[in-house]
Amino acid sequence: MTRPNGNLITDTIRQPLPRARWTSVARAYLALTKPLQTLLLLVTGVCAYALSHPGTVVLGEKVAATLALTGAIAGCTVLNMVLDRDIDARMGRTARRPLPSGVVSVRAATIFGLILSVPGLALAWALSPLFGLVVSLGFAIDLGVYTLWLKRRTPLSILFGGISGGMPALAGRALAIGQIDVVGLLLAAGVLLWIPAHILSLATHYAREYRLAGVPVWPNVYGPTATRRVVAVATILDVAVLATAGWLLQIHPVTMGVLALLGAGLTGLSIAVLIRPSRKLNWVLFKFASLYMLGAFVCLTVGTIL
């Protein structure tokens, strides 16, 4: 029998598990990385690198950068899950995650996070000191400033969460051109300004659960109306920032048009939620925000190639 809250990796060595059980364990460890969130941030970094080298991407460097970002982002996410396990246990939305449910032990998850993040950060530094510095800053700000220091103290913590979220894009651009420039800063700012539409919409939807968990979020501290205003203003600025990046990169008119349509959709949704707030519309905004971010970086990348 597997010990409650035990280390499944050690236990499976002592007693071989059936294939279905191994699959369940693998899914639990994958869930610790929040694969969709990790993938989205990874896409921003890879696209920022690719759009800086249209048609002349160095394959080996791109693969190595992808591995470095994957390890750093996923590893940081796992370690965040370890630190937030008590919060997750108090919220219905997250109580079934691997750590609060006891499927994976704290020790095993910590080791898993280090196995991912340490090689990822080391590879980033090996590729380029500037690339390594930016990736490491994102890692440190997310884990140390956002999660450990501010998340349980102030709703303003999302500002630092947004800064760390923009680091993969800034890092990808910096690796490609060897310096930090205006376009790289705009790409990072695009992610930062996207955070309210993503995080605050989620916080609004689950405001009661966050209150019970003791996590200060904008809707509970400043009220839902102020939260919707912040989302609307940040979204408008986000669309303008990424459009400016597209203009500076001189992307193809077709992709610029698609980028504008995506921005109009996100802006329209944020304004609609502000004027006629509803739980359903707020959830649509949360979902569409991720689609916008993915689509925006794909448009910027494809637009530099066409």
Phi and psi restraints in degrees (value plus and minus 20) as a CYANA .aco file:
   2 THR   PHI    -101.6   -61.6
   2 THR   PSI     110.7   150.7
   3 ARG   PHI     -81.8   -41.8
   3 ARG   PSI     123.4   163.4
   4 PRO   PHI     -77.6   -37.6
   4 PRO   PSI     112.1   152.1
   5 ASN   PHI      37.2    77.2
   5 ASN   PSI       7.2    47.2
   6 GLY   PHI    -103.3   -63.3
   6 GLY   PSI     156.1   196.1
   7 ASN   PHI    -105.1   -65.1
   7 ASN   PSI      86.0   126.0
   8 LEU   PHI     -86.2   -46.2
   8 LEU   PSI     -49.8    -9.8
   9 ILE   PHI     -84.0   -44.0
   9 ILE   PSI     -66.7   -26.7
  10 THR   PHI     -87.4   -47.4
  10 THR   PSI     -62.8   -22.8
  11 ASP   PHI     -84.1   -44.1
  11 ASP   PSI     -56.6   -16.6
  12 THR   PHI     -90.5   -50.5
  12 THR   PSI     -43.9    -3.9
  13 ILE   PHI     -90.4   -50.4
  13 ILE   PSI     -59.2   -19.2
  14 ARG   PHI     -91.8   -51.8
  14 ARG   PSI     -55.6   -15.6
  15 GLN   PHI    -159.0  -119.0
  15 GLN   PSI      85.0   125.0
  16 PRO   PHI     -74.3   -34.3
  16 PRO   PSI     116.8   156.8
  17 LEU   PHI    -120.5   -80.5
  17 LEU   PSI     130.1   170.1
  18 PRO   PHI     -83.5   -43.5
  18 PRO   PSI     141.7   181.7
  19 ARG   PHI     -77.1   -37.1
  19 ARG   PSI     -60.0   -20.0
  20 ALA   PHI     -82.0   -42.0
  20 ALA   PSI     -56.5   -16.5
  21 ARG   PHI     -90.2   -50.2
  21 ARG   PSI     -59.9   -19.9
  22 TRP   PHI     -80.8   -40.8
  22 TRP   PSI     -59.5   -19.5
  23 THR   PHI     -82.2   -42.2
  23 THR   PSI     -60.7   -20.7
  24 SER   PHI     -84.2   -44.2
  24 SER   PSI     -60.6   -20.6
  25 VAL   PHI     -84.9   -44.9
  25 VAL   PSI     -63.6   -23.6
  26 ALA   PHI     -81.5   -41.5
  26 ALA   PSI     -60.9   -20.9
  27 ARG   PHI     -84.8   -44.8
  27 ARG   PSI     -56.4   -16.4
  28 ALA   PHI     -84.7   -44.7
  28 ALA   PSI     -63.4   -23.4
  29 TYR   PHI     -88.5   -48.5
  29 TYR   PSI     -56.5   -16.5
  30 LEU   PHI     -83.8   -43.8
  30 LEU   PSI     -60.4   -20.4
  31 ALA   PHI     -81.1   -41.1
  31 ALA   PSI     -50.2   -10.2
  32 LEU   PHI     -82.5   -42.5
  32 LEU   PSI     -44.6    -4.6
  33 THR   PHI    -107.6   -67.6
  33 THR   PSI     -23.0    17.0
  34 LYS   PHI      25.8    65.8
  34 LYS   PSI      50.0    90.0
  35 PRO   PHI     -75.4   -35.4
  35 PRO   PSI     -57.0   -17.0
  36 LEU   PHI     -88.8   -48.8
  36 LEU   PSI     -62.1   -22.1
  37 GLN   PHI     -85.5   -45.5
  37 GLN   PSI     -64.6   -24.6
  38 THR   PHI     -80.8   -40.8
  38 THR   PSI     -63.1   -23.1
  39 LEU   PHI     -82.6   -42.6
  39 LEU   PSI     -62.0   -22.0
  40 LEU   PHI     -83.0   -43.0
  40 LEU   PSI     -66.4   -26.4
  41 LEU   PHI     -86.4   -46.4
  41 LEU   PSI     -56.3   -16.3
  42 LEU   PHI     -83.6   -43.6
  42 LEU   PSI     -61.2   -21.2
  43 VAL   PHI     -80.3   -40.3
  43 VAL   PSI     -60.2   -20.2
  44 THR   PHI     -82.7   -42.7
  44 THR   PSI     -59.4   -19.4
  45 GLY   PHI     -90.1   -50.1
  45 GLY   PSI     -65.2   -25.2
  46 VAL   PHI     -86.2   -46.2
  46 VAL   PSI     -61.9   -21.9
  47 CYS   PHI     -85.9   -45.9
  47 CYS   PSI     -60.0   -20.0
  48 ALA   PHI     -81.5   -41.5
  48 ALA   PSI     -54.8   -14.8
  49 TYR   PHI     -91.3   -51.3
  49 TYR   PSI     -67.4   -27.4
  50 ALA   PHI     -85.3   -45.3
  50 ALA   PSI     -60.4   -20.4
  51 LEU   PHI     -90.7   -50.7
  51 LEU   PSI     -35.6     4.4
  52 SER   PHI    -106.8   -66.8
  52 SER   PSI     -32.9     7.1
  53 HIS   PHI    -150.9  -110.9
  53 HIS   PSI      35.2    75.2
  54 PRO   PHI     -77.9   -37.9
  54 PRO   PSI      99.3   139.3
  55 GLY   PHI      59.8    99.8
  55 GLY   PSI     -26.3    13.7
  56 THR   PHI    -152.5  -112.5
  56 THR   PSI      10.9    50.9
  57 VAL   PHI     -85.2   -45.2
  57 VAL   PSI     111.5   151.5
  58 VAL   PHI     -99.7   -59.7
  58 VAL   PSI      90.2   130.2
  59 LEU   PHI     -78.4   -38.4
  59 LEU   PSI     -67.4   -27.4
  60 GLY   PHI     -80.4   -40.4
  60 GLY   PSI     -63.3   -23.3
  61 GLU   PHI     -86.4   -46.4
  61 GLU   PSI     -59.4   -19.4
  62 LYS   PHI     -84.2   -44.2
  62 LYS   PSI     -63.4   -23.4
  63 VAL   PHI     -83.1   -43.1
  63 VAL   PSI     -64.8   -24.8
  64 ALA   PHI     -83.6   -43.6
  64 ALA   PSI     -61.4   -21.4
  65 ALA   PHI     -84.1   -44.1
  65 ALA   PSI     -58.8   -18.8
  66 THR   PHI     -83.6   -43.6
  66 THR   PSI     -63.3   -23.3
  67 LEU   PHI     -84.9   -44.9
  67 LEU   PSI     -61.1   -21.1
  68 ALA   PHI     -83.2   -43.2
  68 ALA   PSI     -67.2   -27.2
  69 LEU   PHI     -85.4   -45.4
  69 LEU   PSI     -60.3   -20.3
  70 THR   PHI     -80.3   -40.3
  70 THR   PSI     -67.5   -27.5
  71 GLY   PHI     -83.5   -43.5
  71 GLY   PSI     -64.6   -24.6
  72 ALA   PHI     -87.2   -47.2
  72 ALA   PSI     -65.5   -25.5
  73 ILE   PHI     -88.4   -48.4
  73 ILE   PSI     -69.8   -29.8
  74 ALA   PHI     -85.2   -45.2
  74 ALA   PSI     -61.9   -21.9
  75 GLY   PHI     -83.7   -43.7
  75 GLY   PSI     -61.3   -21.3
  76 CYS   PHI     -83.1   -43.1
  76 CYS   PSI     -59.6   -19.6
  77 THR   PHI     -83.2   -43.2
  77 THR   PSI     -63.2   -23.2
  78 VAL   PHI     -82.2   -42.2
  78 VAL   PSI     -65.2   -25.2
  79 LEU   PHI     -85.6   -45.6
  79 LEU   PSI     -53.9   -13.9
  80 ASN   PHI     -83.6   -43.6
  80 ASN   PSI     -59.1   -19.1
  81 MET   PHI     -83.1   -43.1
  81 MET   PSI     -56.6   -16.6
  82 VAL   PHI     -83.7   -43.7
  82 VAL   PSI     -66.5   -26.5
  83 LEU   PHI     -87.9   -47.9
  83 LEU   PSI     -50.8   -10.8
  84 ASP   PHI    -118.2   -78.2
  84 ASP   PSI      -8.1    31.9
  85 ARG   PHI     -82.3   -42.3
  85 ARG   PSI     -51.7   -11.7
  86 ASP   PHI     -90.7   -50.7
  86 ASP   PSI     -57.0   -17.0
  87 ILE   PHI     -86.0   -46.0
  87 ILE   PSI     -65.6   -25.6
  88 ASP   PHI     -78.9   -38.9
  88 ASP   PSI     -56.1   -16.1
  89 ALA   PHI     -87.3   -47.3
  89 ALA   PSI     -43.4    -3.4
  90 ARG   PHI    -113.9   -73.9
  90 ARG   PSI     -21.8    18.2
  91 MET   PHI    -136.2   -96.2
  91 MET   PSI     111.9   151.9
  92 GLY   PHI     -79.7   -39.7
  92 GLY   PSI     -54.6   -14.6
  93 ARG   PHI     -85.5   -45.5
  93 ARG   PSI     -49.6    -9.6
  94 THR   PHI    -138.5   -98.5
  94 THR   PSI     -21.6    18.4
  95 ALA   PHI     -82.6   -42.6
  95 ALA   PSI     -43.5    -3.5
  96 ARG   PHI    -112.0   -72.0
  96 ARG   PSI     -13.5    26.5
  97 ARG   PHI     -83.6   -43.6
  97 ARG   PSI     138.5   178.5
  98 PRO   PHI     -74.1   -34.1
  98 PRO   PSI     -58.6   -18.6
  99 LEU   PHI     -95.9   -55.9
  99 LEU   PSI     -74.0   -34.0
 100 PRO   PHI     -84.8   -44.8
 100 PRO   PSI     -46.2    -6.2
 101 SER   PHI    -103.1   -63.1
 101 SER   PSI     -30.0    10.0
 102 GLY   PHI      63.7   103.7
 102 GLY   PSI     -12.3    27.7
 103 VAL   PHI     -88.1   -48.1
 103 VAL   PSI     -56.5   -16.5
 104 VAL   PHI    -143.6  -103.6
 104 VAL   PSI     116.9   156.9
 105 SER   PHI     -98.0   -58.0
 105 SER   PSI     140.5   180.5
 106 VAL   PHI     -81.6   -41.6
 106 VAL   PSI     -62.4   -22.4
 107 ARG   PHI     -82.6   -42.6
 107 ARG   PSI     -66.1   -26.1
 108 ALA   PHI     -84.3   -44.3
 108 ALA   PSI     -60.8   -20.8
 109 ALA   PHI     -86.7   -46.7
 109 ALA   PSI     -59.6   -19.6
 110 THR   PHI     -82.9   -42.9
 110 THR   PSI     -65.0   -25.0
 111 ILE   PHI     -81.7   -41.7
 111 ILE   PSI     -62.8   -22.8
 112 PHE   PHI     -81.1   -41.1
 112 PHE   PSI     -63.9   -23.9
 113 GLY   PHI     -83.1   -43.1
 113 GLY   PSI     -59.4   -19.4
 114 LEU   PHI     -90.7   -50.7
 114 LEU   PSI     -56.8   -16.8
 115 ILE   PHI     -81.9   -41.9
 115 ILE   PSI     -53.3   -13.3
 116 LEU   PHI    -100.6   -60.6
 116 LEU   PSI     -68.1   -28.1
 117 SER   PHI     -97.6   -57.6
 117 SER   PSI     -60.9   -20.9
 118 VAL   PHI     -82.4   -42.4
 118 VAL   PSI     -71.2   -31.2
 119 PRO   PHI     -83.0   -43.0
 119 PRO   PSI     -55.3   -15.3
 120 GLY   PHI     -81.8   -41.8
 120 GLY   PSI     -66.3   -26.3
 121 LEU   PHI     -87.4   -47.4
 121 LEU   PSI     -59.6   -19.6
 122 ALA   PHI     -83.4   -43.4
 122 ALA   PSI     -61.8   -21.8
 123 LEU   PHI     -86.0   -46.0
 123 LEU   PSI     -57.2   -17.2
 124 ALA   PHI     -81.3   -41.3
 124 ALA   PSI     -64.2   -24.2
 125 TRP   PHI     -87.3   -47.3
 125 TRP   PSI     -55.2   -15.2
 126 ALA   PHI     -86.4   -46.4
 126 ALA   PSI     -53.9   -13.9
 127 LEU   PHI     -90.3   -50.3
 127 LEU   PSI     -63.4   -23.4
 128 SER   PHI    -188.9  -148.9
 128 SER   PSI     112.7   152.7
 129 PRO   PHI     -77.4   -37.4
 129 PRO   PSI     -57.9   -17.9
 130 LEU   PHI     -88.1   -48.1
 130 LEU   PSI     -64.4   -24.4
 131 PHE   PHI     -80.4   -40.4
 131 PHE   PSI     -65.8   -25.8
 132 GLY   PHI     -82.9   -42.9
 132 GLY   PSI     -58.7   -18.7
 133 LEU   PHI     -84.6   -44.6
 133 LEU   PSI     -65.9   -25.9
 134 VAL   PHI     -85.9   -45.9
 134 VAL   PSI     -64.5   -24.5
 135 VAL   PHI     -82.8   -42.8
 135 VAL   PSI     -62.2   -22.2
 136 SER   PHI     -85.9   -45.9
 136 SER   PSI     -57.4   -17.4
 137 LEU   PHI     -82.8   -42.8
 137 LEU   PSI     -64.1   -24.1
 138 GLY   PHI     -80.2   -40.2
 138 GLY   PSI     -62.5   -22.5
 139 PHE   PHI     -81.9   -41.9
 139 PHE   PSI     -68.5   -28.5
 140 ALA   PHI     -87.2   -47.2
 140 ALA   PSI     -60.9   -20.9
 141 ILE   PHI     -86.1   -46.1
 141 ILE   PSI     -62.2   -22.2
 142 ASP   PHI     -87.0   -47.0
 142 ASP   PSI     -69.4   -29.4
 143 LEU   PHI     -97.3   -57.3
 143 LEU   PSI     -65.1   -25.1
 144 GLY   PHI    -106.1   -66.1
 144 GLY   PSI     -70.1   -30.1
 145 VAL   PHI    -100.0   -60.0
 145 VAL   PSI     -71.9   -31.9
 146 TYR   PHI     -90.7   -50.7
 146 TYR   PSI     -78.1   -38.1
 147 THR   PHI     -97.4   -57.4
 147 THR   PSI     -72.9   -32.9
 148 LEU   PHI     -93.0   -53.0
 148 LEU   PSI     -58.5   -18.5
 149 TRP   PHI    -117.0   -77.0
 149 TRP   PSI     -71.9   -31.9
 150 LEU   PHI    -124.8   -84.8
 150 LEU   PSI     -45.8    -5.8
 151 LYS   PHI     -76.2   -36.2
 151 LYS   PSI     -59.0   -19.0
 152 ARG   PHI    -110.5   -70.5
 152 ARG   PSI     -20.0    20.0
 153 ARG   PHI    -130.4   -90.4
 153 ARG   PSI     -57.3   -17.3
 154 THR   PHI    -170.6  -130.6
 154 THR   PSI     124.0   164.0
 155 PRO   PHI     -88.0   -48.0
 155 PRO   PSI     -35.4     4.6
 156 LEU   PHI     -90.1   -50.1
 156 LEU   PSI     -24.3    15.7
 157 SER   PHI     -79.5   -39.5
 157 SER   PSI     -46.2    -6.2
 158 ILE   PHI     -85.8   -45.8
 158 ILE   PSI     -41.7    -1.7
 159 LEU   PHI     -81.3   -41.3
 159 LEU   PSI     -64.9   -24.9
 160 PHE   PHI     -95.3   -55.3
 160 PHE   PSI     -51.4   -11.4
 161 GLY   PHI     -82.9   -42.9
 161 GLY   PSI     -57.1   -17.1
 162 GLY   PHI     -89.5   -49.5
 162 GLY   PSI     -57.9   -17.9
 163 ILE   PHI     -82.2   -42.2
 163 ILE   PSI     -66.0   -26.0
 164 SER   PHI     -85.5   -45.5
 164 SER   PSI     -54.7   -14.7
 165 GLY   PHI     -85.6   -45.6
 165 GLY   PSI     -46.8    -6.8
 166 GLY   PHI    -103.7   -63.7
 166 GLY   PSI     -30.7     9.3
 167 MET   PHI     -85.1   -45.1
 167 MET   PSI     -58.0   -18.0
 168 PRO   PHI     -78.4   -38.4
 168 PRO   PSI     -61.4   -21.4
 169 ALA   PHI     -85.5   -45.5
 169 ALA   PSI     -64.5   -24.5
 170 LEU   PHI     -82.9   -42.9
 170 LEU   PSI     -59.5   -19.5
 171 ALA   PHI     -86.1   -46.1
 171 ALA   PSI     -63.9   -23.9
 172 GLY   PHI     -80.9   -40.9
 172 GLY   PSI     -63.3   -23.3
 173 ARG   PHI     -85.4   -45.4
 173 ARG   PSI     -63.0   -23.0
 174 ALA   PHI     -84.5   -44.5
 174 ALA   PSI     -58.5   -18.5
 175 LEU   PHI     -84.5   -44.5
 175 LEU   PSI     -59.0   -19.0
 176 ALA   PHI     -90.0   -50.0
 176 ALA   PSI     -60.0   -20.0
 177 ILE   PHI    -129.8   -89.8
 177 ILE   PSI     -25.7    14.3
 178 GLY   PHI      59.8    99.8
 178 GLY   PSI      -9.2    30.8
 179 GLN   PHI    -180.4  -140.4
 179 GLN   PSI     149.3   189.3
 180 ILE   PHI    -117.8   -77.8
 180 ILE   PSI     104.1   144.1
 181 ASP   PHI    -145.8  -105.8
 181 ASP   PSI    -196.5  -156.5
 182 VAL   PHI     -83.0   -43.0
 182 VAL   PSI     -62.8   -22.8
 183 VAL   PHI     -81.6   -41.6
 183 VAL   PSI     -63.8   -23.8
 184 GLY   PHI     -80.4   -40.4
 184 GLY   PSI     -61.7   -21.7
 185 LEU   PHI     -86.8   -46.8
 185 LEU   PSI     -56.6   -16.6
 186 LEU   PHI     -86.4   -46.4
 186 LEU   PSI     -60.2   -20.2
 187 LEU   PHI     -83.1   -43.1
 187 LEU   PSI     -63.0   -23.0
 188 ALA   PHI     -85.1   -45.1
 188 ALA   PSI     -61.2   -21.2
 189 ALA   PHI     -84.3   -44.3
 189 ALA   PSI     -52.9   -12.9
 190 GLY   PHI     -81.0   -41.0
 190 GLY   PSI     -60.2   -20.2
 191 VAL   PHI     -90.1   -50.1
 191 VAL   PSI     -63.2   -23.2
 192 LEU   PHI     -77.7   -37.7
 192 LEU   PSI     -66.4   -26.4
 193 LEU   PHI     -95.0   -55.0
 193 LEU   PSI     -35.8     4.2
 194 TRP   PHI     -97.5   -57.5
 194 TRP   PSI     -47.0    -7.0
 195 ILE   PHI     -73.3   -33.3
 195 ILE   PSI     -64.4   -24.4
 196 PRO   PHI     -77.6   -37.6
 196 PRO   PSI     -64.1   -24.1
 197 ALA   PHI     -82.1   -42.1
 197 ALA   PSI     -52.1   -12.1
 198 HIS   PHI    -104.1   -64.1
 198 HIS   PSI     -77.6   -37.6
 199 ILE   PHI     -96.9   -56.9
 199 ILE   PSI     -65.0   -25.0
 200 LEU   PHI     -90.2   -50.2
 200 LEU   PSI     -50.1   -10.1
 201 SER   PHI     -86.4   -46.4
 201 SER   PSI     -61.5   -21.5
 202 LEU   PHI     -84.8   -44.8
 202 LEU   PSI     -62.7   -22.7
 203 ALA   PHI     -84.0   -44.0
 203 ALA   PSI     -55.4   -15.4
 204 THR   PHI     -86.5   -46.5
 204 THR   PSI     -62.1   -22.1
 205 HIS   PHI     -84.1   -44.1
 205 HIS   PSI     -57.3   -17.3
 206 TYR   PHI    -133.8   -93.8
 206 TYR   PSI      14.8    54.8
 207 ALA   PHI     -77.8   -37.8
 207 ALA   PSI     -60.7   -20.7
 208 ARG   PHI     -85.2   -45.2
 208 ARG   PSI     -61.4   -21.4
 209 GLU   PHI     -86.2   -46.2
 209 GLU   PSI     -59.3   -19.3
 210 TYR   PHI     -84.7   -44.7
 210 TYR   PSI     -57.0   -17.0
 211 ARG   PHI     -84.0   -44.0
 211 ARG   PSI     -64.9   -24.9
 212 LEU   PHI     -85.7   -45.7
 212 LEU   PSI     -50.8   -10.8
 213 ALA   PHI    -101.4   -61.4
 213 ALA   PSI     -29.4    10.6
 214 GLY   PHI      58.8    98.8
 214 GLY   PSI       3.8    43.8
 215 VAL   PHI    -121.8   -81.8
 215 VAL   PSI      98.7   138.7
 216 PRO   PHI     -94.2   -54.2
 216 PRO   PSI      96.1   136.1
 217 VAL   PHI    -142.2  -102.2
 217 VAL   PSI     139.1   179.1
 218 TRP   PHI     -71.1   -31.1
 218 TRP   PSI     -69.1   -29.1
 219 PRO   PHI     -79.2   -39.2
 219 PRO   PSI     -54.5   -14.5
 220 ASN   PHI    -104.4   -64.4
 220 ASN   PSI     -46.6    -6.6
 221 VAL   PHI    -112.1   -72.1
 221 VAL   PSI     -66.0   -26.0
 222 TYR   PHI    -126.9   -86.9
 222 TYR   PSI     -27.5    12.5
 223 GLY   PHI      76.5   116.5
 223 GLY   PSI     133.4   173.4
 224 PRO   PHI     -85.6   -45.6
 224 PRO   PSI     -54.4   -14.4
 225 THR   PHI     -86.1   -46.1
 225 THR   PSI     -67.2   -27.2
 226 ALA   PHI     -81.5   -41.5
 226 ALA   PSI     -56.4   -16.4
 227 THR   PHI     -83.8   -43.8
 227 THR   PSI     -63.9   -23.9
 228 ARG   PHI     -84.8   -44.8
 228 ARG   PSI     -54.4   -14.4
 229 ARG   PHI     -86.1   -46.1
 229 ARG   PSI     -63.1   -23.1
 230 VAL   PHI     -81.1   -41.1
 230 VAL   PSI     -63.4   -23.4
 231 VAL   PHI     -81.1   -41.1
 231 VAL   PSI     -65.9   -25.9
 232 ALA   PHI     -83.5   -43.5
 232 ALA   PSI     -67.0   -27.0
 233 VAL   PHI     -85.2   -45.2
 233 VAL   PSI     -64.9   -24.9
 234 ALA   PHI     -82.9   -42.9
 234 ALA   PSI     -58.1   -18.1
 235 THR   PHI     -85.2   -45.2
 235 THR   PSI     -64.9   -24.9
 236 ILE   PHI     -80.7   -40.7
 236 ILE   PSI     -63.6   -23.6
 237 LEU   PHI     -85.5   -45.5
 237 LEU   PSI     -58.5   -18.5
 238 ASP   PHI     -80.6   -40.6
 238 ASP   PSI     -68.3   -28.3
 239 VAL   PHI     -80.3   -40.3
 239 VAL   PSI     -62.1   -22.1
 240 ALA   PHI     -86.0   -46.0
 240 ALA   PSI     -60.7   -20.7
 241 VAL   PHI     -84.6   -44.6
 241 VAL   PSI     -66.8   -26.8
 242 LEU   PHI     -91.6   -51.6
 242 LEU   PSI     -51.4   -11.4
 243 ALA   PHI     -86.2   -46.2
 243 ALA   PSI     -58.4   -18.4
 244 THR   PHI     -84.0   -44.0
 244 THR   PSI     -59.9   -19.9
 245 ALA   PHI     -81.3   -41.3
 245 ALA   PSI     -62.4   -22.4
 246 GLY   PHI     -82.7   -42.7
 246 GLY   PSI     -58.5   -18.5
 247 TRP   PHI     -86.7   -46.7
 247 TRP   PSI     -63.2   -23.2
 248 LEU   PHI     -85.9   -45.9
 248 LEU   PSI     -53.8   -13.8
 249 LEU   PHI    -100.1   -60.1
 249 LEU   PSI     -29.4    10.6
 250 GLN   PHI      35.0    75.0
 250 GLN   PSI      30.1    70.1
 251 ILE   PHI     -90.0   -50.0
 251 ILE   PSI     143.2   183.2
 252 HIS   PHI     -79.4   -39.4
 252 HIS   PSI     121.8   161.8
 253 PRO   PHI     -75.8   -35.8
 253 PRO   PSI     -54.8   -14.8
 254 VAL   PHI     -84.5   -44.5
 254 VAL   PSI     -67.8   -27.8
 255 THR   PHI     -88.9   -48.9
 255 THR   PSI     -51.2   -11.2
 256 MET   PHI     -84.6   -44.6
 256 MET   PSI     -56.6   -16.6
 257 GLY   PHI     -86.5   -46.5
 257 GLY   PSI     -61.8   -21.8
 258 VAL   PHI     -84.8   -44.8
 258 VAL   PSI     -61.2   -21.2
 259 LEU   PHI     -80.0   -40.0
 259 LEU   PSI     -61.5   -21.5
 260 ALA   PHI     -85.0   -45.0
 260 ALA   PSI     -59.5   -19.5
 261 LEU   PHI     -85.2   -45.2
 261 LEU   PSI     -63.3   -23.3
 262 LEU   PHI     -82.0   -42.0
 262 LEU   PSI     -62.2   -22.2
 263 GLY   PHI     -84.4   -44.4
 263 GLY   PSI     -59.6   -19.6
 264 ALA   PHI     -84.2   -44.2
 264 ALA   PSI     -58.3   -18.3
 265 GLY   PHI     -84.5   -44.5
 265 GLY   PSI     -64.3   -24.3
 266 LEU   PHI     -87.9   -47.9
 266 LEU   PSI     -61.3   -21.3
 267 THR   PHI     -83.4   -43.4
 267 THR   PSI     -64.0   -24.0
 268 GLY   PHI     -80.7   -40.7
 268 GLY   PSI     -61.8   -21.8
 269 LEU   PHI     -85.3   -45.3
 269 LEU   PSI     -62.6   -22.6
 270 SER   PHI     -85.5   -45.5
 270 SER   PSI     -57.1   -17.1
 271 ILE   PHI     -91.5   -51.5
 271 ILE   PSI     -58.3   -18.3
 272 ALA   PHI     -82.2   -42.2
 272 ALA   PSI     -61.2   -21.2
 273 VAL   PHI     -85.1   -45.1
 273 VAL   PSI     -53.8   -13.8
 274 LEU   PHI     -89.9   -49.9
 274 LEU   PSI     -61.9   -21.9
 275 ILE   PHI    -100.5   -60.5
 275 ILE   PSI     -66.6   -26.6
 276 ARG   PHI    -146.7  -106.7
 276 ARG   PSI      54.5    94.5
 277 PRO   PHI     -84.3   -44.3
 277 PRO   PSI     117.5   157.5
 278 SER   PHI    -172.4  -132.4
 278 SER   PSI     132.2   172.2
 279 ARG   PHI     -82.0   -42.0
 279 ARG   PSI     -60.4   -20.4
 280 LYS   PHI     -86.8   -46.8
 280 LYS   PSI     -66.1   -26.1
 281 LEU   PHI     -85.8   -45.8
 281 LEU   PSI     -57.4   -17.4
 282 ASN   PHI     -81.7   -41.7
 282 ASN   PSI     -59.3   -19.3
 283 TRP   PHI     -89.0   -49.0
 283 TRP   PSI     -56.4   -16.4
 284 VAL   PHI     -83.1   -43.1
 284 VAL   PSI     -61.8   -21.8
 285 LEU   PHI     -80.5   -40.5
 285 LEU   PSI     -63.8   -23.8
 286 PHE   PHI     -78.2   -38.2
 286 PHE   PSI     -66.0   -26.0
 287 LYS   PHI     -88.4   -48.4
 287 LYS   PSI     -63.9   -23.9
 288 PHE   PHI     -89.4   -49.4
 288 PHE   PSI     -47.6    -7.6
 289 ALA   PHI     -78.9   -38.9
 289 ALA   PSI     -62.4   -22.4
 290 SER   PHI     -87.7   -47.7
 290 SER   PSI     -59.6   -19.6
 291 LEU   PHI     -81.8   -41.8
 291 LEU   PSI     -60.2   -20.2
 292 TYR   PHI     -82.5   -42.5
 292 TYR   PSI     -67.5   -27.5
 293 MET   PHI     -81.9   -41.9
 293 MET   PSI     -64.3   -24.3
 294 LEU   PHI     -81.9   -41.9
 294 LEU   PSI     -68.2   -28.2
 295 GLY   PHI     -84.6   -44.6
 295 GLY   PSI     -57.3   -17.3
 296 ALA   PHI     -83.5   -43.5
 296 ALA   PSI     -66.3   -26.3
 297 PHE   PHI     -91.0   -51.0
 297 PHE   PSI     -52.4   -12.4
 298 VAL   PHI     -86.4   -46.4
 298 VAL   PSI     -62.6   -22.6
 299 CYS   PHI     -80.9   -40.9
 299 CYS   PSI     -64.6   -24.6
 300 LEU   PHI     -82.3   -42.3
 300 LEU   PSI     -59.3   -19.3
 301 THR   PHI     -92.2   -52.2
 301 THR   PSI     -69.2   -29.2
 302 VAL   PHI     -83.7   -43.7
 302 VAL   PSI     -57.3   -17.3
 303 GLY   PHI     -84.0   -44.0
 303 GLY   PSI     -46.6    -6.6
 304 THR   PHI    -101.4   -61.4
 304 THR   PSI     -38.2     1.8
 305 ILE   PHI    -107.9   -67.9
 305 ILE   PSI     -57.5   -17.5
